[in-house]
Each structure stands twice: as C-alpha cells, then as structure tokens.
Amino acid sequence: MAKISATRFAPSPTGHLHVGGARTALFNRALARKLGDSFLVRIEDTDQARSSETATLGILEDLSWLGINWDIGPVHGKSGGDPNNIGPFYQSQRLSIYKGIVEQLLETDLAYPAFETPDQLDKMRKDARQKKVNFRYRRDKSFSRTNAIARMQREPHVIRFKMPDGPIKVTDQVLGEIVFGDEHVEDFIILKRDGFPTYHLAVVVDDAFMGIRHVLRGQEHLNNTPRQVALQKALHYATPLYYHVPLIFNQDGSKMSKRDKDKVVRSFYRETINRSEILKDLPKLLQKEVTLWEKDKNRQLSPKSLSSLADGLEVNLPEIDVEDFRKAGYLPETVCNFLSLLGFSPGKQDNTDENLERFDQKYFCENFETAKLGHSNAKFDRKKLLAFSAEDINNLTPDSFLKHWEEWAKRYEPWVFDSFGLAKCTLIASALQSRCKTLADLTSQKGPGAFIYLDDRGVVFDDKAVAKFLMKGEPSGLKILSEVRSVIANMITFNPEDVELRVQEFANEHQIGLGKVAQPLRVAVTGIAASPPLGVTLNLLGKTSVLIRIDSCLSQHLKGFSQN
C-alpha cells in the first residue's frame, strides 16, 4: 500500500466533464491543500463500451482550463506525474492488479463465480417484483465451490463478492453515521464477463494502492459506500474518511444532469409545427435517429446529433458541462468561484452580516473546512452566475479582457480576428467590455456588438425605434438623417472624437438637441436605439459602412413618408 496521503478525483471518461464533477475536483483539491496532502487524478475507464480517449483528454483539458491542477496522475500541461511510483492512473492499464485481488478473494471464499445469463437475471428481478420484494442476489445455499470453480473453465461467468450478513455502518464526515440494512446490499459483481473489474472493486483497490485517505464525492455515491466498506474489510484495507456532499439541482428542483439538454430539445421539438421541414434539412442518418428518438421517450440523441437538431430548432441548450460554460464565454475564475459555493458556506464577510460570495481559489483552499459543507441539495442559480460573470468581466483590465476574448474567439469564433484583425478587435473589445456579461456577448446576435457584424444592407430595424426616432418630430428624424449624411460623407478623419465633434456642430448649426441627430444616426446604422457612444459606434463600422447603412435606412423608410 502507498504511504502517501491524498485526496482524489476519479472521473469516468464517458463524455465532457459535468459541472458537478468539476465541483468535486475543486473540493478535493481544496481539502488536499488544507490538509497538506497531495491531490491525485485517476481515470476510471473500465467501462469499455462508453469510455473513450477523446473524452479522457477532454476532461483533463477541462480541469486545466479551470485551473484545477493535480499533483499526481496523468501528465497534462503543468499537472501530473508519478513521484511515488503508484501508477498507472488509467484503470484499463491496471487489469493485472485487479485480477490478482479477485484470485485472492476466490481462494479465501470471499468471492465466487456466478453463471446466470442476463435473461435469467431479468426473470429473477421480475419474480421479485411480483412477490413485491426487493431483488437481492445472494449465493444459493446449495452452491458448490468445487463445481463452480470447474465450470469457470468452460462457461461464461462473472465474479461476485460474498457480502457479509448483518447491517453495515458507514461513518460519513458530513452526514454522520448511517446504517445500511440487508435490504440495501447483495452479492455484487466485482469482475465482469469481459474480464474488466466493476467500479466497486477497482475504486477500493486503487484507493488503497494509491494512498487515498479522504474520499470526497457527491451524495449519489452514498449507497455505493457499504459495498466498498465491506470490500475494504475483506481485503484488510484501511477505510478512508468519507465526505458525501450535496447534489446540484436546477432551480425547479430537478437534478442537474446531462439529460437536461435532451429534455429541452424534446420539449421544443414536440411543440414545433413544422417538424417535417426541420427533418428535411438534416442528414438522412440523423433523420432516422431523430425519428426513433421521437418515438421513445427513454432514448437519447448523441451529443453531436442533439446539437444539430437544436440548431435546426434554434434552441439554446442549457450549459451543463464545463465545455458548455467555456463556450458560453464564462471566465474559468468565475465558474470556479460559483461552483465553490454549491454545497459549501464560506461564512460571513468581515464586519458584516452578509455571506461571503466573491473569492479566488487561493482564498478557497486556505479557508476550506469540511465543517462548512452542507447537507441539503444545492441550487444552480444561473442568474447569479451571470451576475458574477458580468462583474468579473468588467473588473478585468482592457488588456486582460482582450486577451481572454482572443483566446475564446480562436477556439469558438476564429473568423472574428481573421476578418477584422487585432487592431479592429482591440477597438471592439474596448467599446463593448462594460456592456458584456460573457465573452460570447461580443459576437452574439443578441449582444451589444451585434450591429458590427451585420451586412450593411441587411440591418433589421426595431419598429419602436423607427417610430420614435425616425418618423416623429419636426423636422423628422429621417429628414435630419438625410441632411447629416453629407456631413459624414465629407469627414476626412473618422475617429470617435471627430465624429462626436462634427455631429455636435451640426446640431448647433440647426439649433436642435444632440439627441435629435445622434438617435436617428444610431438607429440607421444599428437598427436599435441603444449602442456604445455614437462616435465609437460609427468608428467601429467605418465611414463606408456608415454611409451604406444610412442610404439603406433612408431607402427603406422614406417610401410612403411625406414631410410636411
């Protein structure tokens, strides 16, 4: 057994890292730092049907992006290594270790082979339901170890652990002592037919071999604990200290899970009248997949297919995975701060009665205490997260904001810097930073900079803005716009200060308020009544685009309009 003392985060690489997993990693890293222990990452990839190398790399990348660096584990960026020679850190590479443990359990009659087929097990479960009792697999009294060992050589089988009789006590550092009776336990599988260990065996062996003294995880694992404690006792392993933290729920009280995306798309799809038209635009293979999915409420679309259908429905998928929040333009520091509050209470701010909410990870690690872990489920408040994001973005220096945006854009919207160049993008970032809640707002069709990326002849005008600022007044906004156009056209320099100056001079010459000139101009070039300062707005577009947009606006709205 390893002599180190460590906490661990051990994800299964079956998809992107869920924010619940990211929170578990944050808590384990903080606990390790508080205790002076090591923080270890291990990849639990024994589910060969669902695990993938792509998902593994994605999870490690997600952790790195969040700044959750690990001391021991797979090498990725600045994290990982095996200074104590306790690896490998992929369970699929540790099969010989598990098989040796299974042989040990078989020899001591603490485990045994079982030969039921899946159909036979289904029938056993069905019979239990008809008798209105819980199904628990237990070794039959007529079991012959000699015969079973002989059958192993010629028949497919699994290996089951022989659970001890009587209740099992689990002492949890968050929830206290919990007693699991016989109804909660059975002789569970520790080695599958394919020769791979189940989660229960692999996690117990690895925790012991890798020196894991503290196991902090979500409460969904609580019912797994009695099995693992029983295995630890059978193998004479020390039982680590367990901490089961609250689950993360949506605001409506449902558990926050990867199925939420599927639920949203399914709901929109059912309410869509022109489903056949949407299906026609999808590839044939996806059409077939969607048709089967529509008929089976328990079926789920693959992530790629779900994204394609969501695009066709023009549905925004809820952020669930770390990658979702990264793509949505949140800063890693913001996500970490917010996740740290889910199931953990840092206490009051100094000299106030208000709860402390804003802090960095250095503060979190230094002040982490397991006594402050909550018992009840945590609510994921997206409005609060967005408010955190807006505050953090506005607190960045202009240079830092530009750097964050450039990194984000290169990953998700590379056309922006490719099309506009660094100089123009610097101007865009400077103009829009105070108006953004996330980095994605900079290029969003609904963001404060949407007008920048429009086709000059494709501006869509807000009816209320047109009625108020173009049609009304004496003279009308349209008339003022047609007259100020020549001022814009004759400008030689087009920086924000010169634009503001010339528009002000025009207003003075015509003895009208600045707003009477600025708002028609703003509506003409953006389609709406709100934008950055007028000089900045026009400068971002450039004189040529401004003139084209003014002409297009006049052409559309002068039709049928007469000036009295």
N, C-alpha and C positions, 0 to 999 in steps of 0.2 A: 504493500500500500504506500501511496505517496505521503511524504512527510510535510508537504506544503499545506497551507490553509488558504482556501479560496472560495469565492462565490463563482457562479457560472450562469451563462446564458446559453441555452442549447436549443436553437430553432430547428424545425423540420423544413427542409428546402422544397416546399411544395408550391411556392408562389412568392409574391412580394412580401416584405416584412409588414405585418399588421401593426398599427399604432399601439395595440395592446402589448405586442411583443417588444416594441421599442421602449415602452414604459417599463416593462420587466427588466430590460437591459439597463436602463437608466438607474433603476432602484438597486440592481445588483452591483453596478459599478460604484454607486454612492456608498453602499454597505461595505464593499471591499475597502474603499478609501477610508471610511470611518474606522474600520477595524484594523487597518494596516495590513490587509490581506491582498492577495492577487485576484484579479478579475479575469476569468477564463471564458473563452467562447468555444463551443463544441457543436459540430454539425451532426444532427441526428437523422441520418439518411438511410435508415434500414427499410423504409417503405419504397421498394424498388419501382413500384408502379407509379408513384406520384412524385418521387424525388427527381431533381434534375440539377445538373451542373450550372445551368443558366440561373436557376433560382438561387443556388448557393452563392454565386458571385453577386447576384442582385442584393441579397441580404447583407453580405459583407460590405457592399458599396453603400447601402442604406445606413448601416451603422457608422461607417466612416464619414458620410455626409453629415450625419447628426453630431459628429464629434465624439462618439462613444468609442473610445479607443480601448482595446483589451491588452492585457499584459501577456497572456498565454493563449495559444490557439493558432489557427491558420494564419499564415503570413499574408497580410493585405495592407498595402500602403505602409503606414508607420506602426501598425499594430501586429501583434502575434509573435510567435516564436515558441521554442520548446526548451527553455533553460534547464528544466528538471527531468528531461527525457521521459515524459509521461504520455506522449502522443503515440500514434497519430490521432488527430482530432476529428476525423470523419469515421462514424461508426461502421460504415461499409468497409473500412480498412482494418477493422478490429475483430473480424469474424472468428479468427482462431482463438482469441481470448474468451469470447462468449461460449464457444463450443467446448472449451476446456472446463468452464464453470458448469455447463449443462451436464457434462460427463460426471463431474464431481457430485452433482445433485442426484443423478441417476444411480450412482454407485451407493449412495447413502440412503436410497429410497425416499428422498425428499422431492423427487420428480419422477414422472413416469410417461411412457408413450401412450397416446390416445389415437384411435383409428377411425373415429366417426367421420363420415363424409359430410360436406355442407348440407346436403339434403336431409341426412339423418339428424343433424343438429337442429335444422329448421323444424322438423317434426317434433323433436323433444321440446322445443320452445312453444310450439303450438299446443301440445298436450298440456303443458304447464298453464298456459293461458286459459284453456278450457276448464282446468281444475281451479282456476283463479288463485294460483300461487306464483311466486316469483321463481323464474328459472335459475337454478344454480347448479353448475356442473360439479359433481363430486365423484370421486373414484368409487366404482361399484364394489360392494363387499366381496363379490366373487372374483375380483381381479387377481390374476396370477402373474406375478412379476416375471417368472421364468418364461411363461408362454409369451408375454408381451415383448420381452427382450428378443425372443426368437422371431416374432412377427416383424420386428423392426427391420430385419434384413431383407424382407420381401414385400412389405406393404407400405404405401404412403402413410405418413403419420405426423403428428405434432407432438411436442413435449409439453406437458402440463406440470405446473408446480403444485405440490400437495399442500394445501393450506391447512394450518393447524386449526383444531376445534376451539370454539370459545371466542369471546369478543376480543377485539384488538384496540388498544388505546393509542391515540396519537396526540402528542402534546404540540400544539401549534403556538408559535410566539405571538401571533396576532389574535387568534380566535380562542385560545385556551385549550383545555383538554377535551377531546372528542372521543367517544366510544363507538366503534363500529361493530354491530352485532353480526350474527351469522348470515342474516338476510342480505348483507352488503358484500359478502365475499364468496368466492368459489375457487375451484382449482383452475387457475387461469393459464393460458398458453404462454410459454416463455421462448419456445423455438417453433417457428412456422414450418410448413411443409417445404418451403423453398430453401431452408437452411439458414434463414435470417432470424435474428432474435426479435422478439417483440419489444416494444417501448419499455415495458416494466423491467425486464431483465437487463437490457442494455444500460438504462439510466442508473440502475442500482450498482452495477459493476463499474461503470465509468466514474460515477461519483466517488466510489471507494478508491479506485486506482488513481484518480486524479486529485485526491485530497480535498474534495468539496465538503466543507464543514457547515455551510449555510446554504439552504435551498429556498430561495425567494421566488415565488411564481404566482400565477393567477389562481383564484378560487375554483376555476374549472378543473384543476388538478387535485382538489382536496380528496375526492373519492378514490383517486389512484393511490393515495398515501398508505392505507392499511396494507395493500398488496406489497408495496415496496418495503414497508417496515418489516413485514413477515419474511420477505426475502433476505433483508439485511440480517435479521436474527438467525436465519437458517445458515447463512454464509459466515456468521460471526463478524460481520462488518459493524462499525460504529454507525449509529443513526445520526444523520446531520440534524441541525436545528432547522425546523420548517417555519416558513412565513408565507401564508396564503393571503394575498392582497385582493381587494375588491375587484369585481369585473367592471368593465367600461360599458355603459349603457347610452343609448340615444336619449334625446330629450323626451321622447314619447314613452320611455320606459322599456323599450325593446333592447335586446342585447346588440351591441355594435359588432357586426360581423361582415365578412366578405360577401355574404348573401344579400346585403343591403343594396348593392348595385343591381343585382338581378331583380330584386323586388321593385325597384324604381322603374327600370326599363319595362318589366312585365306590366306594371300598372299603366304606364303611358301607352304601351302597345295595345292593351285591351280597350283603352278609351279612344284610340285613333280610328277614324272612319276609313281613311284611305290606306288600309294595311296592304292591300294588293299592290298599290302603286309603290309603296316603300319596298316590298319584296322584290318587285321587278328590277329595282336598281341594285340589288345585292347579287353577288356571285352565286351561281347555281348551287354549289355545295353549301353555302351559307343559307340559301333559301330553304334547302332541305332540313338543315339543322334547326332553323328558326321554326319551321312547321312542326317538327317533333317537339320542340321546346314549348310551343304554344299549347299543345295538347296534353302535356304532362307537367303539372304544377311543381313536381319534385325535381324535375330536370333543370340543370343549369347550363347556360351557354359558356363556352370557353371565354377567357378574358378578351382575346382578340375579337371574337365574334360579337361579344357583348358591346365592345367599344364601337364596332362597325354599325351595329343596329342602333345604338344610342345616337351616333352621328346622323343616321337617316331620320331618326325621330326628333332630332335637335333637342336631345335631353342631356342635361348636365349630370354626370354621375357623381354621387356623393364621394368625398375623399374618405378612404378607409385605410389604405396602405400608406407607408411613408413616401413611396414614389408618387402617390396621388397629391400629397401636400407639397412635395417638391415641385411637381409640375404646375400646381396651382399658384406657385410663386411665393410660398412662405419661406422665411429665413430659418435655417436649422436651429438657431438660438431661440427663436420664438416657439417652435414646435417643442423643443426640449423643456423650456420653461413651463409651457402649458401642460405637457404630459406629466411633469413632476408634481402637479397639483392634483392629479387624478388618483385619489386614494391616499394622499399624504397632506397633512396640515402643518405648514412651517411655523404656525403661531402668529402672534400679533406683531405689527410693525412697532419699532421703538417709540415709546412715549405716546402711543395711540391705542384706540380700541379697534382699529381696522386690521383685518387679516393681511398678512404679508403675501403678495402675489407675484411681484416682479423681482426676479433674481437670476443670476447666472449660474452655470453649473458648478463653478468653483465654490460659490456660497452653498449650493445644494449639497455637495459632497461633504463640506466641512460641518454642516448643521443637520445632516441626516440622522434621524433617530427612529428606530423601529417602533418605539412607543407612540410615535405620531402617525403610524399607519392606521388607516380607517378600517372599519368593519363592514360598512354598508357600501352598496354599489355606487360607482362614481358616474356622474352625468357628463357627457361630452357636449359642452356648450360652444357651438360653432360661432355664435355671435361674439362671445368673449375672446375666442381665439383670433377672430378677425380684428377685434379691437386691439389686442396685443400686437398683432402684425402691423397695423397702421401706426401704432405708437413707435414700434421698433424701427420701421422704415423711415419715419420722419426724424428719428434720432440719429440716423446714420449721417456721416459727413458726405458731401456731394461726391467725393472721390470713391468712398466705400460703396455708396449706393450705385454708382456707375459700374463698379467692378462686379458687384453682385448681379446687376442686371445683365451685364455682358456674359457672365458665366451661365446664367439661366437661359439667355437667348441662344447662345451657342448650342445648348442641349435641346431646346424645345422650339425655338423660332429663329433658326440661323439666317433666314432671309433678311432680318431687320438690319443687322450690322453689315451684311453683304450688300444690301441695296443702298443704305444711307451712309455708311462709313462711320468711323469713330467720331469725327468732328460733329456731324449732324446728330448722332445719337447722344453725344455729350450735351448738346443743347436740349434735346428731348428730355433727357433724364433730369436736367436742371429745372426745366419748366414744369415737369409733372410730379416730381418727388413728393411734394406736400399734398398732392391730390390722390396718391396711391395708397391702397390698403395692402396690396400684394404686388410682387414683381410682375405678375401676369397682367395687372391692370394697364401696364404700359402699352400692350399690344391688343388688349381685349376689344372686341367690337362694341362693348358697353362701357369701356374705360374712358378716362379723361382725355386720352390721346387718340381716340378712335378716328377723329377727323383727319389726322395726319396721314393715315394710310388709305383714305378713300380715293377712288378715281375722281379726278377733278370735275368730271361731268356726271358723276354718279352720286352726288350729295343728296341724301334724303332729308327733307325739311320737316321739322316739327310744326304741326298745324297751328298750335297755340303761339309758338314763337313767331311764325309768319304773320298771323293775325295781329299780334300786339306790336311787333317792331317793324313790319314792312308795310302793312296795309293802313294802319291808323296814323293819325297826326296830320298836321298842316304846317309845312309840307309833309307828305307821307315819307315813310322810311325808304320806299322804292325810289322816290324822286331824289332824296338825299344820296342814296346809294349810287344812282346813275351819275350824279354830279361829282361825288368824291372819287369816282373811278379814275377820272383824269388826273387827280392829284396822285393817286397811287401809281398810275402809269408813268408819270413824269419824274418819279423819285429815282435818284441815281444810286444812292446807298439805301440799304433796306434793313438796317439793324433795328432792334426794338426801340431804341431811344429816338431814332429819326422818324420811325413810323408814328410813335406817340406824339411827337412834336408836330408833324405835318397834319395829323388828324385834329389836334387841338387848334392849330392855326386855322384850319378850315372851319371848325365850329365857331371860332371867334369872328371870322370874317362874315359868317352868315348869321351871327348873333343867335345861336342856338346852343343848347347844352351839349356837353361832350357825349353824353349817353345817347342823344338823338342821332349821332353819327356812328359811334362805336357799336351800338347794338345791331343796327342793320348790317354793318360790315361783318360782325361776328356771326350773325345768322346766315349771311350769304356764303361764308367760307366754311362753316362747321355744320350748319343745319339746325343748330340748337342755340339757346340763349346763354349758355354758360361755357366758359373755356378759360384757359390761362389769360393773363393780361393781354390786351389787344395787340400791343407791339410784339410780344413774344409769340402769340398765335400766328400772326401774319408772317413773322420772320421764319418760323418753323416751316411754313408752307413754301415760302419763296415768292417773289413777285409774279413770276409767270403763272404759277398755280393760282395765286390770289386773283389775278385778272380773269383767268378762265372761269373760276368759280363765280366771280361777280357777274360775268356775262351770262353764265348758265342760269344763275338765280334770276336775273332780270328777264331772260328769255322765257322762263317758266311762269313767272308771276306777273309780268306786265300784260299777259294775254287777258283781255276782258276787263283790265283795270283802267279806269279813267281818272285822271287827276283834275279835280275841279279848281 
